[in-house]
Amino acid sequence: MTANSVTEQLTAAGRAIEHDSFAIIDREAGSHAYDALQWPIVRRMIHATADFEFNGLTEFHPQAVAAGIAAILAGAAIVTDVGMINVGLSEKRLGHFGIAAHQFISDADVIAAAQAEGTTRAVQAMRKARRLGLLDGAVVGVGNAPTALIEIVRQIREEGVRPALIVGMPVGFVSAAESKDWLADVADIPWIITRGRKGGSTLVVSALHALLSLAEQRQLRPGDSA
């Protein structure tokens, strides 16, 4: 078997529409600076948003794709800032790799800590993930809350947290662009970001689904290299 099965649409009609959409994006996007493993991620982000500006706004740490594929194949946890990302992720695709997705934004203890300390729920959710030992080796996805990404960067610098990959794409007007700039200054942890204000949970879901697809391709063709 050489074609993806787990990370494809479930029906022939769905697969045809998705593949036709990708072909249109390839044609209309024209030239780009991404390599053969980065472009499927950017293309899927464009597919999810119909926004070609992500051809250029999306940036990759040099080891990002390889780290993401390796983490997925190892069954690493996914930790996200909001439940919207988890809802968007395919349970079948995660299950194929034995991956569990976690988010704590609405947990009672997280809300109480945020109120007591004058911080955001997103900050406390990432601190809870740290206490539970979920962040080291994990794929972290941030699509909504810049404060979650800022907290992850702080934990990397001050507490030695070592995620396998951070997909940092918070959307917004307060600290969104800055949080991604700070993450891009981290040299020793791989990351994927969207520069500026644009971002969102949909983009994180798209990037993670693209990584799942690349990981399945690696399973089918183990001699390929990232």
C-alpha positions in Angstrom: 0.0 0.0 0.0 1.4 3.4 -1.0 -1.5 5.7 -0.6 -2.7 7.2 2.6 -5.9 5.7 4.0 -6.2 6.7 7.6 -5.6 10.4 7.0 -7.7 10.8 3.9 -11.4 11.7 3.6 -13.7 8.8 4.3 -15.5 8.9 1.0 -14.4 8.9 -2.6 -16.3 12.1 -3.3 -14.7 13.8 -0.3 -11.3 12.7 -1.3 -11.9 14.0 -4.9 -13.0 17.4 -3.6 -10.1 17.7 -1.3 -7.5 16.7 -3.9 -9.1 19.0 -6.5 -8.9 21.8 -3.9 -5.2 21.1 -3.3 -4.6 21.2 -7.0 -6.3 24.6 -7.3 -4.2 25.9 -4.4 -1.0 24.6 -6.0 -1.9 26.3 -9.3 -3.0 29.6 -7.8 -0.3 29.9 -5.2 2.4 29.7 -7.8 6.0 29.9 -6.6 6.8 29.7 -2.9 9.8 29.3 -0.6 8.6 26.1 1.2 10.2 22.7 0.8 8.4 19.5 -0.1 7.4 18.7 3.5 6.5 22.2 4.6 4.3 23.0 1.6 1.6 20.3 2.4 1.2 22.0 5.8 0.8 25.5 4.4 -1.4 24.2 1.6 -3.8 22.6 4.1 -3.9 25.9 6.1 -4.9 27.7 2.9 -7.4 25.0 2.2 -9.0 25.6 5.6 -9.2 29.4 5.3 -9.1 30.2 1.6 -6.5 32.7 2.6 -3.4 32.7 0.3 -1.5 35.1 2.7 -0.5 32.1 4.7 1.9 31.4 1.7 4.4 33.7 3.3 3.0 34.3 6.8 3.8 30.7 7.8 7.3 30.1 9.1 9.1 26.9 10.2 11.9 26.2 12.5 14.4 24.1 10.5 13.6 20.9 12.4 9.9 21.5 12.8 8.5 19.0 10.3 10.9 16.3 11.2 10.2 16.8 14.9 6.5 16.8 14.4 6.5 13.5 12.3 8.8 11.8 14.9 6.6 12.9 17.8 3.4 11.6 16.0 5.0 8.3 15.2 6.0 8.0 18.8 2.4 8.6 20.0 3.3 11.8 21.7 0.6 13.7 23.5 -1.0 16.8 21.9 -1.6 19.7 24.3 -3.8 22.6 23.2 -4.9 25.9 24.5 -8.6 25.5 23.8 -11.1 22.7 23.3 -12.0 24.0 19.8 -8.7 22.5 18.5 -9.4 19.1 20.1 -12.9 19.0 18.7 -11.5 19.7 15.2 -8.9 16.9 15.4 -10.0 13.6 13.9 -10.3 10.9 16.6 -9.7 8.2 14.0 -6.4 9.8 12.8 -5.2 10.4 16.4 -6.2 6.9 17.4 -4.2 5.4 14.5 -1.1 6.7 16.2 -2.2 6.2 19.8 -2.3 9.9 20.4 -4.3 11.6 23.1 -5.2 15.3 22.9 -5.5 17.3 26.1 -6.8 20.8 27.0 -7.6 22.3 30.4 -9.0 25.7 29.7 -12.4 25.1 31.3 -11.3 23.0 34.3 -12.5 24.3 37.6 -9.1 24.4 39.2 -7.7 26.3 36.2 -10.4 28.9 36.4 -10.0 29.3 40.2 -6.2 29.7 39.9 -6.6 32.3 37.1 -9.0 34.3 39.3 -6.8 34.0 42.4 -3.6 35.0 40.7 -5.0 37.6 38.3 -3.8 35.7 35.2 -5.7 34.1 32.3 -7.2 30.6 32.1 -4.8 29.9 29.2 -1.8 30.5 31.4 -3.1 28.3 34.2 -4.0 25.6 31.7 -0.5 25.4 30.4 0.8 25.4 34.0 -1.5 22.5 34.8 -0.2 20.6 31.7 3.3 21.2 33.1 2.3 19.8 36.5 0.8 16.7 34.9 4.0 16.1 33.0 2.4 16.4 29.6 4.5 19.1 28.0 7.9 17.4 27.7 8.0 15.6 24.3 4.5 16.8 23.4 3.1 18.6 20.4 1.7 21.8 21.7 -0.9 23.7 19.7 -1.9 27.3 20.4 -4.5 28.9 18.2 -6.5 31.2 20.4 -4.7 32.5 23.4 -1.4 34.5 23.1 -1.0 34.2 26.8 -0.8 30.4 26.5 2.1 30.8 24.0 3.8 33.4 26.1 3.6 31.0 29.1 5.0 28.1 27.1 8.0 30.3 26.0 8.5 31.3 29.7 8.5 27.6 30.8 11.0 26.8 28.1 13.3 29.5 29.2 12.9 29.4 33.0 11.8 25.9 33.8 13.5 23.8 31.1 10.3 22.5 29.5 11.0 20.6 26.2 8.0 20.1 23.9 8.8 18.2 20.7 7.1 20.8 18.6 5.0 24.0 19.1 2.4 25.0 16.6 2.0 28.6 17.7 -0.7 30.4 15.8 -2.8 32.5 18.2 -5.1 35.1 16.5 -5.8 38.6 17.8 -4.8 42.1 18.5 -3.3 42.0 22.0 0.1 40.2 22.1 -0.7 37.8 19.3 2.0 38.9 16.9 4.4 39.5 19.8 3.9 36.0 21.3 4.8 34.4 17.9 7.9 36.6 17.6 9.1 35.5 21.0 8.6 31.9 20.1 10.5 32.4 16.9 13.5 33.5 19.0 13.6 30.0 20.6 16.3 28.2 18.8 16.3 24.8 20.6 12.6 23.8 20.4 11.1 23.3 16.9 8.1 25.5 16.1 5.7 26.5 13.3 4.2 30.0 13.4 2.1 32.4 11.5 3.5 35.9 11.7 1.4 38.9 12.6 -2.2 39.0 13.9 -3.6 36.2 11.8 -4.0 32.7 13.2 -6.7 30.7 14.9 -7.7 27.2 16.0 -8.7 26.2 12.5 -5.1 26.8 11.3 -3.7 24.7 14.2 -6.1 21.8 13.3 -5.1 22.1 9.7 -1.4 22.0 10.5 -1.7 19.0 12.8 -3.8 17.1 10.3 -1.1 17.8 7.7 1.5 16.5 10.1 -0.6 13.4 10.7 -0.8 12.8 6.9 3.0 13.2 6.6 3.5 10.8 9.4 1.3 8.2 7.7 3.3 8.6 4.6 6.4 7.9 6.6 4.8 4.7 7.9 4.0 3.6 4.4 7.4 4.6 3.0 9.8 4.4 6.0 12.9 5.1 3.8 11.7 8.7 3.2 13.5 11.3 5.2 12.2 14.6 6.5 
